[in-house]
Amino acid sequence: MAEAHQAVAFQFTVSPDGIDLHLCHEALRQVYLSGLHSWKKRFVRFKNGVMTGVYPGSPAGFMVVVVSYMSYNKYKQLDPSLGLFAKLGQHIPISRYMSSDSQRIVGGVLVGTSLWITIIMIMRNVLKSLLSWHGWMQERHGTVSWSSRLWLLLVRLFSGRKPMLYSFQNSLPRLPVPSVKDTCKRYLESVRPLMDDEQYDRMKGLAKDFEKNLGPRVQWYLKLKSWWASNYVSDWWEEYIYLRGRAPIMVNSNYYAMDFLYVFPTSIQAARAGNTIHAIMLYRRKLDRAQIKPIYLLANKVPLCSAQWERMFNTTRIPGVETDTLQHMNESKHIAVYHKGRFFKVWMFYDGRLLLPREIEQQMERILADQSEPLPGEERLAALTAGDRTPWAKARETFFSRGKNKQSLDAIEKAAFFVTLDDSEQLYDKDNPVQSLDSFAKSLLHGKCYDRWFDKSFNMILFKNGTMGLNAEHSWADAPIVGHLWEHVLSMDPKLGYTEDGHCCGKPHPNLPGPMRLQWDIPAECQEVIQSSLTVARALADDVDCHSFPFTQFGKGLIKKCRTSPDAFIQIALQLAHYRDKGKFCLTYEASMTRLFREGRTETVRSCTTESCDFVRSMIRDETREERLRLLKVAAEKHQNMYRLAMTGGGIDRHLFCMYVVSKYLGEDSPFLKEVLSEPWRLSTSQTPMQQLELFDLVRHPEYASSGGGFGPVADDGYGVSYIIVGENLINFHISSKFSSPETDSHRFGANIRQAMLDILGLFQLDNKAK
């Protein structure tokens, strides 16, 4: 059913009378409309590039400056060219070609333009200096000092009008390089509660030796890089942490996002796909036009870096023998779809416009109705992207570098994104909440190991019963960027709507060409590699213990009434839960962001502190409520200070990582750095922030709440915990660990988290009205 639509634009016959052309007007019309669409897109990109390049200036500002300059010189009867043409006239006979009036006008415009550019550069550098100040982060929540108010006024004054997504990129400060002394001091402080006196003294000696000898050398190179590059961390972080990893990216790197929990818009798989894919393509169109609003902090005043949005679409991770690369296409007009072992190429544009939801549903219906069998090796082909990277790289070079295999692989890798029409059913079942959500999470994290293309920037997964989710590759961007897209998709679903019988609104297109079935010629040797990769992937997937649950007893609203940061509250609860679970503390990773700086990505908050350990011990031993509350306040304040440091460039882990990279380039072996970088993160945590609260009315419609997403465990004997604070009364948790570890159990840890949250809240004597 779903087959290639071949339109012949023209035919010709040769006769004694000459050549007779037979034109197909419909095909030529489609060619014309496609070209028109491409040129419109190029013009928009050019215009946006100019607007972003001159920001915080604008065309209106240019006219004001030039006209004002020319008017002032005319009023004062001055030469607006500042004698420029008079000096040029001594060497070039300009007067032959331009009158005196023309010379004054042209010279005035040139000088006025230079003045306008100078004003832009001054405003941009003043704004960069303003954004380098982070004193506002030290103030108590809900209070703003006069110095911060003045600072905010200046930021607003120099920020220009109507910024686009990338407008602030040239005005963001560079990530600062902390001093070696401060980094070593904070590192020792972070590991003190995890080491006995002998271990700590040994590590202290290694740190002092590094600080005195190798540290200053590697620091010099980092300082040099920080001045030369936009960000001294991000490129190395992308390369060495993500792209050089040879282990499977499925589970180990990729992460997932989950559908609504309490709302089921439609049970028709193709219809849900129609609205979802259309919403994603609308988001891409806004992204191409830079119409997505910049992301801010502090009441929409402090901009964050938007660089990570650039590779959201048309991007694929390409495997290499030693290191992978990211391939990004400027334009892609199709998506790749997988269903029951077959791959399809589906065009997203027809008649020079984006397909409507019902038309996309029509295409998905054609794929679902296709009864053709997978070609040999096709069904499990995507397992190559789920296994080890080196075998995939070699197989790609050997079997997919020519012929129909290359053409079909290009169709997948150059697609806007990847879609899986899954033949299983997943949903949150209130009668069986634990098993249903755990199954949902595992399916999104790894599926069958061969029904997602894990190398694509993201996979859109549509289940048989109409629920959906997303699996994202990690190297090109961090979770908040994908989360921004996901919030848009979820918010658009009820707006686009469905008919009474569950289909997308609108009508099918009578002349829409069908999807194109991709063709493969996969030899037996390649099928052996596919099976080997699948074996590795299945062993990894079967070992993952996922547990997701909504915590409904209380949420952010009640925590704030306790005058405690919600994130600090949850992180301390995780420390208490982990101690009860394992009977010991561990090195804890909480992801923070450094997007206050240009091309910033993440930084680590080491949540297991001496202060949090003191509080946890007080909850274990017999201690008064007042003392426990005091220790909780101290621990929460410590956590907040560490989070602020991480966000403002004062974190330690990215600095330690970069110093390690430089030491390897220098051929120097550092026992201190080697030991620091080899320490396992047995508790890895991350909060998924809600960034577009205006899209959701969680007061009147709390059921339209994102359930967040999760990731696999970082350590074999550790836990991965993701959580999202939804509205005022809900927190969703996603926990992962490995069945093979006798120390971990995701369900047991989930129960400990619930109890820890309740126990900490119980320390606050809130009356029933407050609760």
GUSE-709948 format. One record per residue (C-alpha): residue in three letters; x, y, z. Coordinates in steps of 0.02 Angstrom, whole numbers, plus 50000, padded with zeros to 5 digits. Each point is the difference from the previous one (the first is absolute). Layout:
REM GUSE-709948
ALAXYZ
...
***
This chain:
REM GUSE-709948
MET500005000050000
ALA501325012650055
GLU501105001449848
ALA501065012849911
HIS498995013049906
GLN500935003049838
ALA499475015549904
VAL500785002949830
ALA500165018649969
PHE500214998149812
GLN500184987149864
PHE500685002349826
THR500024991049835
VAL501215002749855
SER499275000049823
PRO500545006349828
ASP499025015850039
GLY501025003450158
ILE499774997350187
ASP498244999350069
LEU499905004350187
HIS498554993750106
LEU499975010250161
CYS499144994550160
HIS499325016350068
GLU499624992950174
ALA501794994050021
LEU500695016749942
ARG498835008850119
GLN500674989950146
VAL501785003949946
TYR499585018549993
LEU499154999950172
SER501444990350078
GLY501265012549932
LEU498955014650058
HIS499934992650176
SER501904997750002
TRP500355017949944
LYS498785006950129
LYS500914990250134
ARG501705006449942
PHE499385017950003
VAL499304998050176
ARG501644992650060
PHE500995014149920
LYS498855013250077
ASN500104991850172
GLY501894998849985
VAL500105018749967
MET498795004250141
THR500964989150122
GLY501685006449940
VAL499585018350035
TYR499034997050163
PRO499675009750112
GLY499945011749850
SER498584999649874
PRO499585007149827
ALA498935013250084
GLY501475004750110
PHE501115001249846
MET498795012349920
VAL499895010450159
VAL501895001250018
VAL500365003949817
VAL498585012649981
SER500445008550165
TYR501825001049950
MET499605007349829
SER498755012350073
TYR501245006050131
ASN501355003149869
LYS498795009149887
TYR499415011050143
LYS501805003950050
GLN500545001449818
LEU501374987150026
ASP500724987349879
PRO499154983550048
SER501394990149915
LEU501275007750122
GLY501115004249851
LEU500074981849945
PHE499645003549817
ALA501145015349999
LYS501464989050052
LEU499524986349877
GLY499855013249863
GLN501865003550016
HIS500354982549935
ILE498424995149905
PRO499025011649881
ILE498364997650093
SER499295016649941
ARG499884993049823
TYR498704987550054
MET499135008050150
SER499415017750032
SER500435008950162
ASP498254997150070
SER500104981449958
GLN501694998950085
ARG499315007950158
ILE498504988350002
VAL501004984149968
GLY501355005350124
GLY498695004450129
VAL499164983149981
LEU501684991150018
VAL500485009950155
GLY498234998050072
THR500104981249971
SER501684999450089
LEU499245009850144
TRP498544987750007
ILE501184985050004
THR501025008450137
ILE498435002650105
ILE499544981549974
MET501724994150056
ILE499945011250153
MET498264993850048
ARG500514982049971
ASN501565001350108
VAL499105009450137
LEU498654986550000
LYS501344986550007
SER500785008550152
LEU498305001650082
LEU499614981649971
SER501674995250078
TRP499345006150168
HIS499064986750099
GLY499725008750165
TRP498114998449976
MET500154981350028
GLN500615002650178
GLU498435008950056
ARG498634991850101
HIS498544993549899
GLY498645013149981
THR501115015050041
VAL500905011449877
SER501305012750060
TRP500185017449927
SER501644994949918
SER499144985549913
ARG498565011149945
LEU501225012449924
TRP500924985749917
LEU498374993149929
LEU499555017249933
LEU501685001349910
VAL499844982349930
ARG498295004249932
LEU500635016549928
PHE501454991949907
SER499074984249947
GLY499135007949852
ARG498234997149939
LYS499174984049936
PRO501464987950015
MET499974983849900
LEU500634983050059
TYR501845003249960
SER500035018850028
PHE500984999450164
GLN501354987849944
ASN501315013549967
SER499585008850163
LEU500204985250117
PRO501604999450104
ARG501274986049985
LEU500054986350130
PRO501345005050127
VAL501404988250049
PRO500044997450190
SER501675000650089
VAL500884983450031
LYS500055004050186
ASP498125002750012
THR499614984349900
CYS501144989150107
LYS499285007550159
ARG498204996949948
TYR500414982549939
LEU500754995250168
GLU498505007550086
SER498834989549892
VAL500854983350036
ARG500295002850186
PRO498384991350056
LEU500404985149888
MET501764996450064
ASP500764995050164
ASP501445010250071
GLU501364989549918
GLN499205000649828
TYR499675018650016
ASP501795004050053
ARG500664990249852
MET498865009149878
LYS500445016550080
GLY501844996549967
LEU499664995749818
ALA499005016149980
LYS501385010850075
ASP501304992049888
PHE498925003249846
GLU499635017950053
LYS501855003550020
ASN500734991149848
LEU498944994649850
GLY498475010850040
PRO500725016949948
ARG500604992849833
VAL498334992749946
GLN499125015550066
TRP501015011049884
TYR499384990349849
LEU498205000950061
LYS500145018750024
LEU500665001549824
LYS498574989449932
SER498705010050097
TRP500585015849910
TRP500114991849829
ALA498464988649998
SER498195004550035
ASN499984987550144
TYR501484991050074
VAL498974984550047
SER498624996349876
ASP500954993349849
TRP501074988350105
TRP498484994750101
GLU499064995449841
GLU501484990849926
TYR500734990550147
ILE498464996750106
TYR498794996149859
LEU500744997349828
ARG501564990150048
GLY499034987750107
ARG500044982749920
ALA498654992050109
PRO498174999649944
ILE499135016850007
MET498334991450030
VAL499675000550189
ASN501765006750036
SER499765017049917
ASN498295002049920
TYR498545005550108
TYR498105000449981
ALA498485011150024
MET498274993350042
ASP498225004249947
PHE498595006950108
LEU499584988150142
TYR498165003850025
VAL499415005449826
PHE499744989149847
PRO499595011749854
THR499674985849877
SER500224981349988
ILE500395000849813
GLN501864998249973
ALA500055008549829
ALA498965014850063
ARG501135003150148
ALA501484999049882
GLY499175012749884
ASN499795013450133
THR501674996450083
ILE501055000349841
HIS499105015749939
ALA500335008650168
ILE501844995349990
MET500135006849823
LEU499175016250055
TYR501315001350137
ARG501374997349871
ARG499275013749891
LYS500035012050147
LEU501784994650036
ASP500555002949819
ARG499235017350007
ALA500785003450173
GLN498245003650064
ILE500234989950159
LYS500185012150145
PRO501685000350089
ILE500034990850167
TYR500225011350151
LEU500284999350186
LEU499435012750130
ALA498315005449936
ASN500504999749816
LYS501485011750023
VAL501594989349996
PRO500234990549834
LEU500694982549985
CYS501064993049858
SER498984993049853
ALA501414991549904
GLN499384982450035
TRP498425002849898
GLU501015000749839
ARG500144981049981
MET498294994650061
PHE499394994649828
ASN500814992149847
THR501394993150111
THR500744982650019
ARG501444992850097
ILE501154991249875
PRO501024985450072
GLY501884999749982
VAL501314987150044
GLU500805011250132
THR498795014550016
ASP498275004349937
THR499515016149912
LEU498405010149992
GLN499285002649826
HIS498815014749985
MET499055004649842
ASN499385017749970
GLU498404993649923
SER498994983950001
LYS498264998249928
HIS499624982350056
ILE499944988850152
ALA500474981650018
VAL498694988050070
TYR500204982350067
HIS498584987650015
LYS500064981150023
GLY501764998149932
ARG499805011749848
PHE500725017349972
PHE499085013749906
LYS500415017449936
VAL498555012150021
TRP500035017349920
MET499375013850114
PHE499615012649863
TYR498814999949853
ASP499305014049893
GLY501375011050071
ARG499344998850178
LEU500164989550157
LEU498834985150008
LEU498495002550114
PRO499674988150147
ARG498674989949907
GLU501164998349850
ILE501404993650111
GLU498764988050080
GLN499574994349823
GLN501834995949969
MET500144990550164
GLU498424990249957
ARG500804994749837
ILE501524993750093
LEU498954990750129
ALA498994991949860
ASP501544994349906
GLN500094981050012
SER501704997849917
GLU501324989950091
PRO501695006950058
LEU501464996849884
PRO501384988350063
GLY500925008850142
GLU498855015149997
GLU498924996550152
ARG501425000950127
LEU501145011849904
ALA499845014050130
ALA500804988650130
LEU501655006149926
THR499645016950081
ALA499634991650168
GLY501604989750016
ASP501835004450015
ARG500555014349890
THR501554992649915
PRO499124984949920
TRP498655011849936
ALA501315011749927
LYS500874985849909
ALA498354992749937
ARG499445017149938
GLU501595002249900
THR499984982349931
PHE498164997149960
PHE499185017349990
SER501205010949902
ARG499294996849825
GLY498474994949902
LYS498244998550067
ASN500614997450178
LYS500855017049997
GLN498465008349926
SER498864992550131
LEU501205003950142
ASP500125018049938
ALA498105001250004
ILE500054995550185
GLU501525010150051
LYS499465015649904
ALA498204999350061
ALA499335014050109
PHE499734987150137
PHE499544981750021
VAL498274992950038
THR499584982750066
LEU498244993449981
ASP500164987750143
ASP498914984449997
SER499894999050190
GLU498815009150118
GLN500615010950143
LEU499045010950122
TYR499815004850182
ASP498724987750071
LYS499255006050164
ASP499544982150043
ASN501804994449974
PRO501025015950018
VAL501704992650045
GLN500174986949864
SER499205010849864
LEU501145015050029
ASP501564989250016
SER499594991749835
PHE499675016949920
ALA501705006650058
LYS500974984749941
SER499175000649830
LEU500495018349978
LEU501774997150063
HIS500444985349887
GLY498464991949920
LYS500424983649914
CYS501785006449969
TYR499704999949813
ASP498465010949975
ARG500785017050036
TRP501405008549905
PHE501005005350153
ASP501215010549897
LYS498675012749947
SER499885016150099
PHE498334993550063
ASN498774985949968
MET498145003250008
ILE499144984150062
LEU498154997349970
PHE499224984850083
LYS498584989349933
ASN498735006950124
GLY500385018349962
THR501215004250140
MET501735006749957
GLY501725004550062
LEU501715005749943
ASN501774993050003
ALA501415012649977
GLU501844998549961
HIS501035009950126
SER501565006649915
TRP499205014249901
ALA499055008050146
ASP499434997850179
ALA498294994950063
PRO499255017650027
ILE500145003649813
VAL499044984249955
GLY498835003950145
HIS499585016749920
LEU499494991049839
TRP499024987050100
GLU499015013250093
HIS499525007849833
VAL499434983149931
LEU498964995950154
SER499205017250003
MET499564999449815
ASP499094983350010
PRO498395006650079
LYS500095015749891
LEU500084990249837
GLY498644988650067
TYR499154984449933
THR498314995949926
GLU498694990550099
ASP500604983549928
GLY501815003750048
HIS500745005349833
CYS500965016149965
CYS498965014849947
GLY499905003449814
LYS499884989149846
PRO501194987949913
HIS500875006449843
PRO499344991449842
ASN501645001449902
LEU501324998350137
PRO501434988549945
GLY500264985550120
PRO501514996250110
MET501524992349919
ARG500574983050061
LEU501884999950025
GLN500944986049912
TRP501454990050071
ASP501214986749944
ILE500744993750163
PRO501204985249980
ALA500174985750123
GLU501635007150072
CYS499125016250045
GLN498544990550076
GLU501254991550116
VAL500635017050058
ILE498205005650027
GLN499644984550105
SER501595002750101
SER499525018150036
LEU498244994550047
THR500704987350123
VAL501035013650085
ALA498535012050002
ARG498774987350069
ALA501184995350141
LEU500125018450046
ALA498135003249984
ASP499474984550097
ASP501125005550144
VAL499155017050020
ASP498815001350148
CYS498845014849969
HIS498755006950123
SER498955015649970
PHE498695007050116
PRO499035016150031
PHE500255006950175
THR498315007750038
GLN500045002550189
PHE500675017749981
GLY501015010749881
LYS500915016449976
GLY498625010350080
LEU500134991950170
ILE501914999449996
LYS500065018849970
LYS498905002650153
CYS501404991650096
ARG501145014049934
THR501134987249917
SER500594998549821
PRO499014985949915
ASP501554993549913
ALA501025000250161
PHE498564991450090
ILE499944985849872
GLN501904998149992
ILE500134998450188
ALA498564987549997
LEU500984990049871
GLN501504999850118
LEU498924993750142
ALA499184987049887
HIS501694994049936
TYR500714998150174
ARG498484989850053
ASP500154989849841
LYS501864995950008
GLY500535005150175
LYS501355011749933
PHE500295016449909
CYS500655001149822
LEU500665012549874
THR498455008549930
TYR499805008649832
GLU498665013249973
ALA499975008149829
SER500005018949997
MET500155011449849
THR501285013049948
ARG498955008149864
LEU500235017150078
PHE501614999149899
ARG500264998449813
GLU499884982049940
GLY499814994150179
ARG499324982650034
THR500044991950172
GLU500944999950164
THR499934988050146
VAL499285004050170
ARG500744987750125
SER498454997950106
CYS500754988750132
THR500755012950118
THR500604999850179
GLU498465010050044
SER498774988149915
CYS500864985150082
ASP499835008250171
PHE498145002049969
VAL499794982049941
ARG500894993450155
SER498855010550108
MET498514991349918
ILE500764982950036
ARG500465003050181
ASP498895006450140
GLU500025018849978
THR498805014150041
ARG498885007349865
GLU500755017150027
GLU501784993649971
ARG499484990549845
LEU499165015649932
ARG501565010350033
LEU501114987449910
LEU498764999349856
LYS500065018849980
VAL501914999850001
ALA500044985749872
ALA498735008749887
GLU500955016450004
LYS501624990849960
HIS499174991549852
GLN499335016549935
ASN501725008050012
MET500784985549904
TYR498665001249866
ARG500335018649981
LEU501874996849984
ALA499704986849866
MET498865011449899
THR501205014850009
GLY501584990949946
GLY500644995450172
GLY499724981349986
ILE501464988050012
ASP499644984749893
ARG500115007849827
HIS501595009050052
LEU500754983650064
PHE499484991349840
CYS500825013249889
MET501594999850102
TYR500054981249977
VAL499825001949811
VAL501425012649994
SER501114988850106
LYS499734986049874
TYR500475011649857
LEU501575004750095
GLY500414981750031
GLU500015002950187
ASP499274987350121
SER499105007550150
PRO499564987850141
PHE498815013150070
LEU499025002849840
LYS500014981649956
GLU499224995450166
VAL498755014249995
LEU499384995549826
SER499854981550041
GLU498835002250149
PRO498284992449960
TRP498385009950016
ARG498914987250090
LEU498565012350013
SER499725010249842
THR498555012250005
SER499215013049889
GLN498505011550010
THR498995002849841
PRO499435018350009
MET498335005949932
GLN500485014949891
GLN498375005549918
LEU498735000850140
GLU498925011649897
LEU499594985349885
PHE499154990250138
ASP498585004550119
LEU500474987850137
VAL498775008050123
ARG498444996349897
HIS500724985549901
PRO501304990950107
GLU499754984449893
TYR500935008649857
ALA501644998350092
SER501604993449928
SER500614984550088
GLY501805004649960
GLY501274987049949
GLY501494989950056
PHE501674992049959
GLY500994984350036
PRO501144997350151
VAL501745007449987
ALA500864987350113
ASP499714981149997
ASP499645000250187
GLY499135016950006
TYR498385009149966
GLY499445012449869
VAL498625011750061
SER499085012949897
TYR498575010550068
ILE498865013649938
ILE499075012350112
VAL498295002249920
GLY498935014350061
GLU499775002050186
ASN499454982550052
LEU500904986849896
ILE501774993249981
ASN500354985949877
PHE501494988750032
HIS500914988649876
ILE501254987850078
SER501184987849914
SER501274987250060
LYS500644983049947
PHE499264983150046
SER501764992649999
SER500525010550150
PRO499584992250169
GLU500105017250079
THR498625008549901
ASP498124998249979
SER499075014149913
HIS498334996050083
ARG500794999250172
PHE500885016549969
GLY498375007749940
ALA499154994950162
ASN501445007650099
ILE499825016349901
ARG498145001150040
GLN500324997050184
ALA501455012250008
MET498945013749920
LEU498624997150127
ASP501204999050148
ILE500845016549955
LEU498345008649977
GLY499474993250169
LEU501355010550083
PHE499015015649955
GLN498485002050113
LEU498835006349866
ASP498185001650046
ASN498684991249897
LYS499545016249910
ALA501795002249938
LYS500044981949941
***
